[in-house]
Amino acid sequence: MNKPEMFSPNSQEAKDIAYHMHPYTNPAMLAEQGPMIINKGKGVFVYDSEGKDYIEGLAGLWCASFGFSETELVKAATKQMQELPFYHSFTAKTHNPAINLAEKLIKAAPDGLDKVFFCNSGSEANDTAIKMVWYYHAAIGKPEKRKVISRKRGYHGVTLAASSLTALPYVQQGFSLPLDFAKHTSSPHYFQDAHDGESVDDFVKRCMQDLEDMIAEEGADTIGAFIAEPLMGAGGVILPPKGYFEALQPILKKHDILFIADEVICGFGRTGNMWGSQTYGLKPDILTCAKALSSAYLPISAVLVSNKVADGMAVQAEKLGQFGHGYTYTAHPVPAAVALRTLELMEERDIINYVRKIAPLFQERIKGLGKYDSVGDARGIGLIGAIEFVKEPNSRIKLDPKHKLAARVMKMVQDAGVIIRALPLDGIAFCPPLIISEDEINMMFDRVESVLPEVDKLVKTLD
Ligand SMILES: Cc1ncc(COP(=O)(O)O)c(C=O)c1O
């Protein structure tokens, strides 16, 4: 990438630095190093302004499941733009893309989810889910059931309710968050959080005890819902240990706490099933999804609810005159048409079985990274995975965060032609488009492995 002093005042880089505020970016670093401008995409590759190719090892932000040049989705958007570029769904209005997408999504949903409400992002879907929990409990005469439990290291987005549930310090610091309805129980990260010598079973028991203690302390009659990603994405690609959700769900049932599955990353084939809930045996009352719903080509997300919740809400809405919630762009016809075509393409191309077919190679290559001294853990499922760096081989001793190792590795890997994501646990995540070929999987990991010996050397020099 160019250095800023090379940017002429009229360059795109200089204008970006001058006018554009970036999410999740250090403005001083942006000003010093300049932005990375991506101008083009083809398949699993994206190209920067100098024409250099990169394999998008994170499908953008865990989302572009069909890669970066799916013409069927472009056609669906164009056709809908020509027919009806906008209409809303307030006050009982609707249109065919919304109706057809709702039907398709509910038919593809895990059992027990019967109705869908559309939003525009994962964060909005989660905020909507929380408002539904409050509305529902108020409707059934339990208005004090307002607290929501999430897990440390969970990521649920950045709107006010969602960022309160996201239990990562960088999302809350400086904002005086979380809001006090949000409570954070322990994270199921066995590799990092198990005590020395603790078995998986004992670790799971301890997580459950933490949850029970929190429920007892707060009072079950004040807790409306529990929210969890089937596997945690941005917090570290943390897979639930065996027995975790099996033990957890009966606790929620016992205390009449609704279960929200945040499938914003896991949904639509990522873990080798349509839903992470199927992979891990979850039976949610509410499910949120986004991202791969439209292969990220246009913003759309959804909240799926059980009839129990929908019916409770309907009674309340009848009493109050309406369900007083919705966005101008709820069920926007163009993203809805693209999402519908995405779901059709998943069927036509048998994407789930394709993921199952190539996942073993992907997993073998990820786990193969465990041979490097600096890699303490290598894990994954389906087409998602991560490696976590450690200070000493075969240990879980972390490097001092001041070294910002994961960010440095991300840059090294990027220079080698793969875009991946640095994780808060000093790791890097892989989550490529679902259409990646076996050759491209090998190319991606070959490029990554071209820098890992240097990472090993670097780690030995850090205190
Ligand atoms: C599990 C999960 N939930 C919610 C969100 C928030 O989605 P968005 O960025 O579309 O608001 C994300 C984003 O990465 C996510 O990974």
The ligand as an SDF file (V2000), in Angstrom:
LIG
                    3D

 16 16  0  0  0  0  0  0  0  0999 V2000
  -22.9930  -12.7400   15.8460 C   0  0  0  0  0  0  0  0  0  0  0  0
  -23.1890  -11.3260   15.3980 C   0  0  0  0  0  0  0  0  0  0  0  0
  -24.2980  -10.6810   15.7690 N   0  0  0  0  0  0  0  0  0  0  0  0
  -24.5400   -9.4190   15.3770 C   0  0  0  0  0  0  0  0  0  0  0  0
  -23.6530   -8.7470   14.5670 C   0  0  0  0  0  0  0  0  0  0  0  0
  -23.9270   -7.3360   14.1690 C   0  0  0  0  0  0  0  0  0  0  0  0
  -24.2490   -7.2730   12.8340 O   0  0  0  0  0  0  0  0  0  0  0  0
  -24.1500   -5.8790   12.0470 P   0  0  0  0  0  0  0  0  0  0  0  0
  -22.7110   -5.5280   11.9720 O   0  0  0  0  0  0  0  0  0  0  0  0
  -24.7810   -6.2120   10.7110 O   0  0  0  0  0  0  0  0  0  0  0  0
  -24.9490   -4.8950   12.8030 O   0  0  0  0  0  0  0  0  0  0  0  0
  -22.4940   -9.3900   14.1400 C   0  0  0  0  0  0  0  0  0  0  0  0
  -21.5220   -8.6950   13.2780 C   0  0  0  0  0  0  0  0  0  0  0  0
  -20.4610   -9.1840   12.9830 O   0  0  0  0  0  0  0  0  0  0  0  0
  -22.2540  -10.7120   14.5690 C   0  0  0  0  0  0  0  0  0  0  0  0
  -21.1380  -11.3530   14.2230 O   0  0  0  0  0  0  0  0  0  0  0  0
  1  2  1  0
  2  3  1  0
  2 15  2  0
  3  4  2  0
  4  5  1  0
  5  6  1  0
  5 12  2  0
  6  7  1  0
  7  8  1  0
  8  9  2  0
  8 10  1  0
  8 11  1  0
 12 13  1  0
 12 15  1  0
 13 14  2  0
 15 16  1  0
M  END
$$$$
